[in-house]
Amino acid sequence: MQFLKTLFWVILAVAIVIFSLRNWTVVTLTLWSGLRLDAKLPVLLMVAFLAGLLPTLGVLQATRWRLRRRLDAAERALADVRLADTATPTVVAADHPANLSVSPVQS
């Protein structure tokens, strides 16, 4: 499985390099107030990709952190309940009132 994961990343990296080499052209962006920005197309695409990826990763990590904290709190509560359950004495079946037999009174 590790080989397939490595192969995937190598193929992806090679594809990105080939795309970058074939599309290494200058792109002019017109910003506000007549300001112009000249950038290479692969660099512009990478910046746009990261601008979308980084906030999404931030939300994902925050959600995982919050859920991990909730899970840890639930596991601690469960451990406390189990500890309290083992500390209480157990009722032996012979001592239970439902298992006691009452002999009839003979007069």
N, C-alpha and C positions, 0 to 999 in steps of 0.2 A: 504494500500500500504506500509506503514511504517513497518507493521508486516512482510510482505513478504521480504522486504529488510533486516530486522534484521534476519529473518530466513535463508536467503541466506548466510549472513556473518557468522552466527553461524555454519551452515553446512560446509562452506568452512574452518573455523578455526578447526573444529573437524577433517575434512579430512586431513588437514596439520599436525595436531598433530599425528594422526594415522599413516600417511606416515612416519613422522619423527621417531616415536618409532619403527616401523618395519624395517627401513633402517638405523639404527644408527650404521653404519660401518665406519671404517677408510679407506679413499681413499688417495693414494699417488700420488701426481702430480710431475712429473719431469720437472723442470724449466730449465733455461739456465745454462750453465757451471756446470752441475752436481748437481745443487741445487734441493733439494727435499722438498716438502711441504706435511705434513700429515694433513688432515682435515676430519671432519665428513661429510658424504654425504649430509644430509639436510642443513648444514651450507653452503656448497659449492653451492648447488642449489639455496639457498636464495641469496647468493652473486651474482651469475650469473643472477638471475631474476632481482635483483635491478640494476645491471650494464646495463641491457637493458631497464628497466623501467624509471629510473631517467633521462636520456637524452631525452627520448620521452616526459616525463612530462614537462621538461624544454622547449622544442620546443612548446608544446601545450600551456603552460602558456604565452610564449612570443607572440605567434600568437594571443591568446585571448586578451592580453594587447594591441597589435598593432591595432587589429580590434575595440576594445572598444574605443581607442583614435580616430580612424577615424570616428566611429559612433558619438561620442560626438562632434567632429568638424562639422560633417554634421548637427547634431541637432541644434548646435549654429547658423550655417549659415541659416538654415531654420527658426529659431526663428527671426533672423535679417531681413530676407526677409518678414516674416509675420508682423513684427513691422513696417517696411518701407511701406508695403502695406496698413496698417491701418492708417498710418500718411498722406498718399496722399488723397486729396479730391476726393470724388466720384462724378460722373456725373449723375445727375438726368435725367431720361428718357425724361421728358418734355423739358429739356434744350438741349438735344442732337440735333445737326443739322439735322439729318435724320428724326426727328419727327416734325420739324417745317413745317408748311404748308405755302405756298406762295399763296397769293390771286392774281388773275390776275389784271393787271392794266386796269382800264376802262377809256376810253377816251371820 
